C-alpha cells in the first residue's frame, strides 16, 4: 500500500527537496502540499492523507498548533514534525500535540523515509543524536523530583502571541480565531503579565525565541 502524505512547510524550496526524497520511494507519495498550518488543516480535510509531515515554524498556525487540531479532527492520521530546532521542549510539545516522530531538516535525507515508515507502523521516531541527551535529561529531572517541563502559556495564548508577532491587529486576530477583539486584548494583557514583557516588540522577540515565527 502506498502511503499518501501531506507535506507542510512555508518554504517552497524545502518542500521541493523533501518531496524529491519521498516521491523517490515506491511506498510513499506526496498528495498535497501546504504553506502554513491553516492550509495544512484544509488540505488534510480535502485529501484525507495517511501521514502529515509538518514544519514547526509556519505562518498563521505553527506545525504544533496544526498537529493538535489534526489529532482532534482526524485521530487516525499519523503526524511527523520536521524542524530545524534541536530542542527538547519542542520534542515534548510535539508528542503532546499528537506527533509520533521528530525529524531534523539537517538530516532529513537520512532519517525522513525511515521516520515515515515507523509512523505508519505505529512506532515513535526520534532522530538518533537526541536520544542520549533526552534520556540523560529525563533521568536528571527524575532524580531531582521534576517532571516534563510545563508550557509557559496556554495553546490559545500561543495562537494569539504568534499572530501578534506577525503584525496582525486585534480585530484581524479576532476574525482569524472567531473570538471578540476584547478577548484578544485580554489574552494579550495576560501574555504581557505572565511573561514579564512590556509591549508588542518584546512579544515578537519572545515569539522568535520560542520558534513560533522566524526572524
C-alpha positions as a Markdown table, in Angstrom:
| # | Residue | x | y | z |
|---|---|---|---|---|
| 1 | Unk | 0.0 | 0.0 | 0.0 |
| 2 | Unk | 1.3 | 3.4 | -0.9 |
| 3 | Unk | 1.3 | 5.9 | 2.0 |
| 4 | Unk | -0.4 | 9.2 | 1.0 |
| 5 | Unk | 1.4 | 12.2 | 2.5 |
| 6 | Unk | 0.6 | 15.8 | 3.2 |
| 7 | Unk | 3.7 | 18.0 | 3.3 |
| 8 | Unk | 3.5 | 21.4 | 5.0 |
| 9 | Unk | 6.4 | 23.9 | 5.1 |
| 10 | Unk | 6.3 | 27.6 | 4.4 |
| 11 | Unk | 9.4 | 27.4 | 2.2 |
| 12 | Unk | 8.7 | 26.1 | -1.3 |
| 13 | Unk | 12.4 | 25.1 | -1.7 |
| 14 | Unk | 12.3 | 22.9 | 1.4 |
| 15 | Unk | 9.0 | 21.3 | 0.2 |
| 16 | Unk | 10.6 | 20.6 | -3.2 |
| 17 | Unk | 13.6 | 18.9 | -1.6 |
| 18 | Unk | 11.6 | 16.9 | 0.8 |
| 19 | Unk | 9.1 | 15.8 | -1.9 |
| 20 | Unk | 12.0 | 14.6 | -4.0 |
| 21 | Unk | 13.2 | 12.4 | -1.1 |
| 22 | Unk | 9.7 | 11.0 | -0.5 |
| 23 | Unk | 8.5 | 10.5 | -4.1 |
| 24 | Unk | 11.6 | 8.6 | -4.8 |
| 25 | Unk | 10.3 | 5.8 | -2.6 |
| 26 | Unk | 7.8 | 3.3 | -4.1 |
| 27 | Unk | 5.7 | 3.1 | -1.0 |
| 28 | Unk | 5.5 | 6.9 | -0.3 |
| 29 | Unk | 3.8 | 9.6 | -2.3 |
| 30 | Unk | 3.0 | 13.3 | -1.6 |
| 31 | Unk | -0.6 | 14.0 | -2.4 |
| 32 | Unk | -0.9 | 17.6 | -1.0 |
| 33 | Unk | 1.3 | 20.5 | 0.0 |
| 34 | Unk | 0.7 | 23.4 | 2.3 |
| 35 | Unk | 2.5 | 26.7 | 3.1 |
| 36 | Unk | 1.2 | 27.2 | 6.6 |
| 37 | Unk | -0.7 | 25.3 | 9.4 |
| 38 | Unk | -4.1 | 26.5 | 8.4 |
| 39 | Unk | -3.6 | 25.4 | 4.8 |
| 40 | Unk | -2.4 | 22.0 | 6.2 |
| 41 | Unk | -5.6 | 21.5 | 8.1 |
| 42 | Unk | -7.7 | 22.4 | 5.0 |
| 43 | Unk | -5.6 | 20.1 | 2.8 |
| 44 | Unk | -5.9 | 17.2 | 5.3 |
| 45 | Unk | -9.7 | 17.6 | 5.3 |
| 46 | Unk | -9.8 | 17.6 | 1.5 |
| 47 | Unk | -7.3 | 14.8 | 0.7 |
| 48 | Unk | -7.5 | 12.6 | 3.9 |
| 49 | Unk | -3.8 | 11.6 | 3.7 |
| 50 | Unk | -2.4 | 8.8 | 5.8 |
| 51 | Unk | 0.5 | 10.8 | 7.1 |
| 52 | Unk | 1.1 | 14.6 | 7.7 |
| 53 | Unk | 4.7 | 16.0 | 7.8 |
| 54 | Unk | 4.6 | 19.4 | 9.4 |
| 55 | Unk | 7.2 | 22.1 | 9.8 |
| 56 | Unk | 7.2 | 23.5 | 13.3 |
| 57 | Unk | 7.6 | 27.2 | 12.5 |
| 58 | Unk | 5.0 | 28.3 | 9.9 |
| 59 | Unk | 2.8 | 31.4 | 9.5 |
| 60 | Unk | -0.8 | 31.7 | 10.8 |
| 61 | Unk | -0.7 | 28.3 | 12.6 |
| 62 | Unk | 2.5 | 26.6 | 13.6 |
| 63 | Unk | 3.0 | 22.9 | 12.9 |
| 64 | Unk | 2.4 | 22.2 | 16.6 |
| 65 | Unk | -0.9 | 24.1 | 16.5 |
| 66 | Unk | -1.9 | 22.3 | 13.3 |
| 67 | Unk | -0.9 | 18.9 | 14.8 |
| 68 | Unk | -3.2 | 19.5 | 17.8 |
| 69 | Unk | -6.2 | 20.3 | 15.5 |
| 70 | Unk | -5.4 | 17.4 | 13.1 |
| 71 | Unk | -5.2 | 15.0 | 16.0 |
| 72 | Unk | -8.6 | 16.1 | 17.1 |
| 73 | Unk | -10.4 | 16.1 | 13.8 |
| 74 | Unk | -8.6 | 13.1 | 12.2 |
| 75 | Unk | -7.4 | 10.8 | 15.0 |
| 76 | Unk | -6.2 | 8.1 | 12.6 |
| 77 | Unk | -3.8 | 10.5 | 10.8 |
| 78 | Unk | -0.1 | 9.9 | 11.6 |
| 79 | Unk | 1.9 | 13.0 | 12.2 |
| 80 | Unk | 5.7 | 13.8 | 11.9 |
| 81 | Unk | 7.3 | 17.1 | 12.8 |
| 82 | Unk | 10.0 | 18.3 | 10.5 |
| 83 | Unk | 12.2 | 21.0 | 12.1 |
| 84 | Unk | 15.5 | 22.9 | 12.2 |
| 85 | Unk | 15.2 | 23.1 | 16.0 |
| 86 | Unk | 17.2 | 20.5 | 18.0 |
| 87 | Unk | 15.2 | 21.4 | 21.1 |
| 88 | Unk | 13.9 | 19.2 | 24.0 |
| 89 | Unk | 10.9 | 21.4 | 24.7 |
| 90 | Unk | 9.7 | 21.2 | 21.1 |
| 91 | Unk | 10.1 | 17.4 | 21.2 |
| 92 | Unk | 7.9 | 17.1 | 24.3 |
| 93 | Unk | 5.4 | 19.6 | 22.8 |
| 94 | Unk | 5.3 | 17.6 | 19.6 |
| 95 | Unk | 4.4 | 14.4 | 21.4 |
| 96 | Unk | 1.7 | 16.1 | 23.4 |
| 97 | Unk | 0.3 | 17.5 | 20.1 |
| 98 | Unk | -0.1 | 14.0 | 18.8 |
| 99 | Unk | 3.1 | 13.6 | 16.7 |
| 100 | Unk | 4.8 | 10.2 | 16.6 |
| 101 | Unk | 8.1 | 11.5 | 15.2 |
| 102 | Unk | 10.5 | 14.4 | 15.2 |
| 103 | Unk | 12.9 | 14.8 | 12.3 |
| 104 | Unk | 15.6 | 17.4 | 11.9 |
| 105 | Unk | 15.8 | 19.1 | 8.5 |
| 106 | Unk | 19.5 | 18.9 | 8.5 |
| 107 | Unk | 19.4 | 15.1 | 8.3 |
| 108 | Unk | 16.0 | 14.7 | 6.5 |
| 109 | Unk | 17.7 | 12.9 | 3.6 |
| 110 | Unk | 18.9 | 10.3 | 6.1 |
| 111 | Unk | 16.1 | 10.0 | 8.5 |
| 112 | Unk | 12.8 | 11.1 | 7.0 |
| 113 | Unk | 11.9 | 7.9 | 5.0 |
| 114 | Unk | 12.6 | 5.7 | 8.0 |
| 115 | Unk | 10.5 | 8.1 | 10.2 |
| 116 | Unk | 7.6 | 7.8 | 7.7 |
| 117 | Unk | 7.6 | 4.1 | 7.8 |
| 118 | Unk | 8.0 | 3.9 | 11.5 |
| 119 | Unk | 5.0 | 6.3 | 11.9 |
| 120 | Unk | 2.8 | 4.1 | 9.7 |
| 121 | Unk | 3.8 | 1.1 | 11.8 |
| 122 | Unk | 2.6 | 3.0 | 14.9 |
| 123 | Unk | 6.2 | 3.3 | 16.2 |
| 124 | Unk | 7.7 | 6.5 | 17.5 |
| 125 | Unk | 10.7 | 8.0 | 15.7 |
| 126 | Unk | 13.3 | 10.3 | 17.2 |
| 127 | Unk | 16.5 | 11.3 | 15.4 |
| 128 | Unk | 19.3 | 9.2 | 16.9 |
| 129 | Unk | 21.5 | 12.1 | 18.2 |
| 130 | Unk | 18.8 | 13.3 | 20.6 |
| 131 | Unk | 18.0 | 10.0 | 22.3 |
| 132 | Unk | 21.0 | 10.0 | 24.7 |
| 133 | Unk | 20.6 | 13.7 | 25.7 |
| 134 | Unk | 16.8 | 13.3 | 26.3 |
| 135 | Unk | 17.3 | 10.2 | 28.4 |
| 136 | Unk | 20.0 | 11.9 | 30.4 |
| 137 | Unk | 17.8 | 15.0 | 30.9 |
| 138 | Unk | 14.8 | 12.9 | 31.9 |
| 139 | Unk | 16.9 | 10.9 | 34.4 |
| 140 | Unk | 18.3 | 14.2 | 35.9 |
| 141 | Unk | 14.7 | 15.5 | 36.2 |
| 142 | Unk | 13.5 | 12.3 | 37.9 |
| 143 | Unk | 16.5 | 12.4 | 40.3 |
| 144 | Unk | 15.6 | 15.9 | 41.2 |
| 145 | Unk | 11.9 | 15.1 | 41.5 |
| 146 | Unk | 11.0 | 17.2 | 38.5 |
| 147 | Unk | 8.6 | 16.2 | 35.6 |
| 148 | Unk | 8.4 | 17.0 | 32.0 |
| 149 | Unk | 8.8 | 20.8 | 31.5 |
| 150 | Unk | 5.4 | 22.6 | 31.6 |
| 151 | Unk | 4.2 | 25.0 | 29.0 |
| 152 | Unk | 4.7 | 28.7 | 29.9 |
| 153 | Unk | 1.5 | 29.7 | 28.1 |
| 154 | Unk | -1.8 | 28.1 | 27.0 |
| 155 | Unk | -2.5 | 26.9 | 23.5 |
| 156 | Unk | -4.9 | 29.8 | 22.9 |
| 157 | Unk | -2.3 | 32.3 | 24.3 |
| 158 | Unk | 0.3 | 30.8 | 21.9 |
| 159 | Unk | -2.0 | 31.3 | 18.9 |
| 160 | Unk | -2.5 | 35.0 | 19.9 |
| 161 | Unk | 1.2 | 35.5 | 20.6 |
| 162 | Unk | 2.1 | 34.2 | 17.2 |
| 163 | Unk | -0.5 | 36.4 | 15.4 |
| 164 | Unk | 0.5 | 39.5 | 17.4 |
| 165 | Unk | 4.2 | 38.8 | 16.5 |
| 166 | Unk | 3.2 | 38.5 | 12.8 |
| 167 | Unk | 1.8 | 42.0 | 13.0 |
| 168 | Unk | -1.9 | 41.4 | 13.0 |
| 169 | Unk | -4.3 | 43.9 | 14.7 |
| 170 | Unk | -6.6 | 42.8 | 17.5 |
| 171 | Unk | -9.5 | 42.9 | 15.1 |
| 172 | Unk | -7.7 | 40.8 | 12.5 |
| 173 | Unk | -6.8 | 38.2 | 15.2 |
| 174 | Unk | -10.4 | 38.2 | 16.4 |
| 175 | Unk | -11.6 | 37.4 | 12.8 |
| 176 | Unk | -9.0 | 34.7 | 12.3 |
| 177 | Unk | -9.7 | 32.9 | 15.6 |
| 178 | Unk | -13.5 | 33.7 | 15.7 |
| 179 | Unk | -13.4 | 35.5 | 19.0 |
| 180 | Unk | -14.0 | 39.1 | 20.0 |
| 181 | Unk | -11.4 | 41.8 | 19.9 |
| 182 | Unk | -11.9 | 42.4 | 23.6 |
| 183 | Unk | -11.0 | 38.7 | 24.2 |
| 184 | Unk | -7.8 | 39.2 | 22.1 |
| 185 | Unk | -6.9 | 42.2 | 24.2 |
| 186 | Unk | -7.4 | 40.3 | 27.4 |
| 187 | Unk | -5.2 | 37.4 | 26.2 |
| 188 | Unk | -2.5 | 39.9 | 25.1 |
| 189 | Unk | -2.6 | 41.6 | 28.5 |
| 190 | Unk | -2.3 | 38.2 | 30.2 |
| 191 | Unk | 0.6 | 37.3 | 28.0 |
| 192 | Unk | 2.5 | 40.5 | 28.9 |
| 193 | Unk | 1.9 | 40.0 | 32.6 |
| 194 | Unk | 2.7 | 36.2 | 32.6 |
| 195 | Unk | 5.9 | 36.6 | 30.5 |
| 196 | Unk | 7.0 | 39.8 | 32.2 |
| 197 | Unk | 7.1 | 41.7 | 28.9 |
| 198 | Unk | 6.2 | 45.4 | 28.1 |
| 199 | Unk | 5.0 | 45.7 | 24.5 |
| 200 | Unk | 4.4 | 44.1 | 21.1 |
| 201 | Unk | 8.1 | 44.3 | 20.3 |
| 202 | Unk | 9.1 | 42.2 | 23.3 |
| 203 | Unk | 6.3 | 39.8 | 22.5 |
| 204 | Unk | 7.7 | 39.4 | 19.0 |
| 205 | Unk | 11.2 | 38.8 | 20.3 |
| 206 | Unk | 9.8 | 36.1 | 22.6 |
| 207 | Unk | 7.9 | 34.5 | 19.7 |
| 208 | Unk | 11.1 | 34.3 | 17.7 |
| 209 | Unk | 13.0 | 32.7 | 20.6 |
| 210 | Unk | 10.1 | 30.3 | 21.1 |
| 211 | Unk | 10.2 | 29.3 | 17.4 |
| 212 | Unk | 6.7 | 30.5 | 16.7 |
| 213 | Unk | 7.9 | 32.8 | 13.9 |
| 214 | Unk | 11.2 | 33.1 | 12.1 |
| 215 | Unk | 13.4 | 36.2 | 12.5 |
